[in-house]
Amino acid sequence: MPIFLFFFLNIALVTSSHLEPGFYLNTCPEAESIVRDVMKKALNQEPRSLASVMRFQFHDCFVNGCDASMLLDDTPNMLGEKLALSNINSLRSYEVIDDVKEALEKVCPGVVSCADIIIMASRDAVALTGGPDWEVRLGRLDSLIASQEDSNDIMPSPRSNATSLINLFHKYNLSVKDLVALSGSHSLGQGRCFSIMFRLYNQSGTGLPDPEINQIYREQLNKVCPHEVDQNVTVDLDATPLIFDNQYFKDLVAGRGFLNSDQTLYTFPETRELVRLYSRDQDEFFNAFVEGMLKMGDLQSDQPGEVRRNCRVSNACPANNLLFGFE
């Protein structure tokens, strides 16, 4: 009974939050520096983890707002988003967020939401790998539930073309400029052979490779991703996968985009000129990327929320004490 009472108390007391810079200055003044310190450690331990954490903002905010729903583990009564089609075998490094949350709970227990941790950690992943730094707006709440179904229905496929991506972003009041700039998040990290096999061997059901792929690049990909390959083998998304820069756009211009959803930005007339601009001018890309990240970070649900003590479970769940050994 106490568990259920606590659950309904959270719903009654929590409302949609107002986002602002410096939200934790009074309640947890060290919050942003703690997040950055943990992200620096993650960079030293496994540089690739920062690319994964940066993408958490995308996979969280597009599915019912920036509410950390993607961090919730499955329960007997709920299928979480970690096994959604766009997340399974793709998203990783959840333990970095666990480490951030644990560090924050030691200093400011019950204060900093997991949703805000995702926003801060994504920003830090960019800044620590050579990209822009910016002031984030904070004050989000954590969702009480997740929806694998919504994640499956919303998140785009690597096969997506520019038209479908533009339409998706438009639903969230994000512009074509936002789409192209935010796609530059693929400046960091790797993708799986699974995501490119059809481009290499059967584009649009033709039994032939995608003619937009640079021939030398395609030959390189054929060696890494042959027909019989374990499709979880990974390939760099651009030529500088550990550095956040505009190389991604230079690669698109050269026909070296890894994902179909990337290369389509250069082959599609409405997005081509922005790709060219960002390939020439890194500052323009950085400025547009920050603008897009801030706009995406403002996406919020009107559903009740809480500040989770453990990012993997809601406070109402009896398992919420397992991660940090709380009594």
C-alpha positions, 0 to 999 in steps of 0.5 A, a space after each residue: 500500500 505505501 508504494 501505491 500511495 507514493 506513486 499517486 502522490 508523485 502524480 498529484 504534486 508534479 506538473 509540466 516544468 518551465 525550462 531555464 538556464 541555471 535551473 539548479 543553481 540554488 538546489 544543486 549548484 555543482 550539477 553541470 560540473 558533475 555531469 561534465 566530470 563524469 563525461 570526461 571519465 567516460 571519454 577517457 575510458 571509452 571514447 565511443 561512448 560519447 557518441 552513444 550518449 549524445 544520441 540519447 537526446 534524439 531518441 528520448 526527445 522525439 518520443 513523447 518529449 524529453 522525459 528520460 522515458 528511453 532510460 526505463 527498463 522493462 517491467 512485468 507490466 511495461 515494455 520499455 523503449 530500449 528494445 524498440 526497433 531504432 534502439 535495440 542493438 543500436 543505443 548503448 552506454 546507458 551505464 554512463 548515465 547511471 554513473 552521472 546519476 549516482 554522482 549527483 545523488 551523492 551530492 544532491 539526492 532527489 534533485 536533478 532529473 534523468 531527463 536533464 542529465 540526458 540534455 547535459 550529457 549530450 551537450 558535454 559529449 559534443 563539447 568534449 570531442 571538439 564541437 560547440 559548447 552551449 548553455 542548456 535549458 533545464 527543469 525537465 521531469 522524468 516520465 513515469 512510463 515508457 512506450 516501446 510502441 510509440 518509439 517504434 512508430 516515431 523514430 526514423 529508419 536508416 532507410 529513410 529518405 529526405 522527404 520522410 525526415 522533413 515531414 517527421 521534423 515538421 511535426 515537431 516544429 523543427 525546420 529543414 535547417 534543423 534536420 540537416 544540422 542535427 543530422 550532423 550528430 553522425 559526425 561522431 560514432 559508428 553504424 552497423 553493417 545491418 544499416 547499409 547492407 541494402 545499399 550495398 547489394 539491393 538498393 530499392 530492390 534492384 539487386 544492385 548497389 546504391 549508385 550514389 555511393 562513391 565507388 572507392 568507398 563502396 569497395 571499402 564497405 564491401 570488404 567490411 560488410 560482405 554478404 556473409 558478415 555478422 551484421 552487428 559489425 560496425 563502421 565509422 559514420 564519417 572519416 573522423 568518428 571521434 571528433 565532432 566536426 563538419 567532416 560528415 558533410 564533406 563526406 556526403 558531398 563526396 558520396 561517402 555517407 554511410 546511412 541512406 538517411 544521411 546521403 539522401 540529404 545531399 541528393 535531395 534538392 531541398 537539403 543539398 545546399 545546406 549540406 554544401 554550406 556546412 561542408 564549407 563552413 564549420 562555424 555555420 554548422 556548429 551554430 545551426 547544430 546548437 540552435 537545433 539541439 536547444 529546440 529539440 530539448 524544448 520538446 516536452 510532454 504534458 504528462 505527470 512526472 517525477 525526479 527519479 532516484 534511479 534512471 532505470 525505474 520510476 520511484 514507485 517501483 520497488 526495484 528503485 533502490 537496487 542500483 545504488 544500494 539505497 535502504 
